[in-house]
Amino acid sequence: MDQLNNVIGRSVGYKYRDSSPKVLAMKILEHMYKNGFYQATGDSLHGYKVEKANLSLSEYVDTLLKILKKNENGL
């Protein structure tokens, strides 16, 4: 699952390689909202599986507002 998300991150990072850390964070967030990300679901009794999920609108907006408060280096 982590490797699948890493592929997404590397792709976005390459596409926006000249961007600041803040812009990269916003682009990753946008991707997670529009296109999804991989997560493990389930439990030890019934087993686990990897699924693609999208951020909800409220998760997207809440996180975007936090990123916007940061400087260009994400601090």
C-alpha positions in Angstrom: 0.0 0.0 0.0 2.8 2.4 0.9 4.5 1.6 -2.3 1.4 2.4 -4.3 1.0 5.8 -2.6 4.8 6.4 -3.2 4.3 5.9 -6.9 1.6 8.6 -6.8 3.8 10.9 -4.7 6.8 10.5 -7.1 4.6 11.2 -10.1 3.2 14.4 -8.6 6.6 15.4 -7.3 8.1 14.9 -10.8 5.4 16.9 -12.5 5.8 19.8 -10.1 9.5 19.3 -9.4 10.2 23.1 -9.5 7.5 23.9 -6.9 7.9 24.8 -3.3 7.1 22.2 -0.6 3.9 24.0 0.1 2.7 23.8 -3.5 3.7 20.1 -3.6 1.6 19.5 -0.5 -1.4 21.2 -2.1 -0.9 19.2 -5.3 -0.7 15.9 -3.4 -3.8 16.9 -1.4 -5.7 17.7 -4.6 -4.8 14.3 -6.1 -6.0 12.5 -2.9 -9.3 14.4 -3.2 -9.8 14.0 -7.0 -8.1 10.7 -7.7 -7.8 8.9 -4.4 -5.1 7.1 -2.5 -4.5 3.6 -1.2 -5.4 2.5 2.3 -5.7 -0.8 4.2 -9.1 -1.7 5.5 -10.3 -4.6 7.6 -9.4 -6.3 10.8 -7.4 -9.3 12.0 -10.5 -11.5 12.3 -11.8 -11.0 8.8 -8.6 -10.0 7.0 -7.2 -6.9 5.4 -7.4 -5.5 1.9 -6.0 -2.6 0.1 -8.6 -0.2 -1.3 -8.5 3.1 -3.1 -10.3 5.9 -1.3 -10.8 9.6 -1.8 -10.7 12.4 0.7 -14.1 13.9 1.5 -14.7 17.5 0.6 -14.5 18.5 4.3 -11.2 16.6 4.8 -9.9 18.3 1.7 -10.9 21.8 2.7 -9.8 21.4 6.4 -6.4 20.2 5.3 -6.0 22.8 2.6 -6.7 25.5 5.1 -4.0 24.2 7.4 -1.5 24.1 4.5 -2.3 27.6 3.4 -1.4 28.9 6.9 2.2 27.5 6.4 5.1 29.3 4.7 6.5 28.1 1.4 8.7 25.6 3.2 5.7 24.1 5.1 6.7 25.6 8.4 
